[in-house]
Amino acid sequence: MIRAWLFKIEEPEEEHNIVLDKCRYDPEVREYFLKYALGKF
């Protein structure tokens, strides 16, 4: 879901893995990006 959102906002693909890695290892970061991906911000 986060990856799809990154494509939607036209984030450069080389940045996707950085964001996804941060989401894998930090639950607070994952929650932050999921809120954006779900349109809760």
C-alpha positions as protocol buffer text, in pm:
chain_id: "A"
residue {
  index: 1
  type: MET
  ca { x: 0 y: 0 z: 0 }
}
residue {
  index: 2
  type: ILE
  ca { x: 283 y: 239 z: 83 }
}
residue {
  index: 3
  type: ARG
  ca { x: 463 y: 156 z: -242 }
}
residue {
  index: 4
  type: ALA
  ca { x: 146 y: 232 z: -442 }
}
residue {
  index: 5
  type: TRP
  ca { x: 115 y: 565 z: -260 }
}
residue {
  index: 6
  type: LEU
  ca { x: 479 y: 648 z: -340 }
}
residue {
  index: 7
  type: PHE
  ca { x: 406 y: 594 z: -710 }
}
residue {
  index: 8
  type: LYS
  ca { x: 87 y: 801 z: -682 }
}
residue {
  index: 9
  type: ILE
  ca { x: 274 y: 1101 z: -539 }
}
residue {
  index: 10
  type: GLU
  ca { x: 546 y: 1049 z: -802 }
}
residue {
  index: 11
  type: GLU
  ca { x: 823 y: 989 z: -550 }
}
residue {
  index: 12
  type: PRO
  ca { x: 1141 y: 889 z: -739 }
}
residue {
  index: 13
  type: GLU
  ca { x: 1172 y: 510 z: -749 }
}
residue {
  index: 14
  type: GLU
  ca { x: 1523 y: 524 z: -605 }
}
residue {
  index: 15
  type: GLU
  ca { x: 1369 y: 665 z: -286 }
}
residue {
  index: 16
  type: HIS
  ca { x: 1108 y: 388 z: -252 }
}
residue {
  index: 17
  type: ASN
  ca { x: 1344 y: 138 z: -92 }
}
residue {
  index: 18
  type: ILE
  ca { x: 1465 y: 394 z: 160 }
}
residue {
  index: 19
  type: VAL
  ca { x: 1110 y: 466 z: 273 }
}
residue {
  index: 20
  type: LEU
  ca { x: 1010 y: 98 z: 272 }
}
residue {
  index: 21
  type: ASP
  ca { x: 1317 y: -3 z: 473 }
}
residue {
  index: 22
  type: LYS
  ca { x: 1239 y: 263 z: 733 }
}
residue {
  index: 23
  type: CYS
  ca { x: 882 y: 133 z: 750 }
}
residue {
  index: 24
  type: ARG
  ca { x: 1001 y: -225 z: 801 }
}
residue {
  index: 25
  type: TYR
  ca { x: 1220 y: -140 z: 1098 }
}
residue {
  index: 26
  type: ASP
  ca { x: 1030 y: 139 z: 1272 }
}
residue {
  index: 27
  type: PRO
  ca { x: 660 y: 92 z: 1357 }
}
residue {
  index: 28
  type: GLU
  ca { x: 609 y: 466 z: 1412 }
}
residue {
  index: 29
  type: VAL
  ca { x: 742 y: 546 z: 1065 }
}
residue {
  index: 30
  type: ARG
  ca { x: 522 y: 273 z: 916 }
}
residue {
  index: 31
  type: GLU
  ca { x: 216 y: 418 z: 1092 }
}
residue {
  index: 32
  type: TYR
  ca { x: 302 y: 768 z: 967 }
}
residue {
  index: 33
  type: PHE
  ca { x: 330 y: 660 z: 603 }
}
residue {
  index: 34
  type: LEU
  ca { x: 22 y: 436 z: 623 }
}
residue {
  index: 35
  type: LYS
  ca { x: -184 y: 733 z: 739 }
}
residue {
  index: 36
  type: TYR
  ca { x: -75 y: 924 z: 428 }
}
residue {
  index: 37
  type: ALA
  ca { x: -133 y: 622 z: 204 }
}
residue {
  index: 38
  type: LEU
  ca { x: -483 y: 583 z: 344 }
}
residue {
  index: 39
  type: GLY
  ca { x: -559 y: 954 z: 309 }
}
residue {
  index: 40
  type: LYS
  ca { x: -594 y: 1017 z: 683 }
}
residue {
  index: 41
  type: PHE
  ca { x: -382 y: 1334 z: 670 }
}
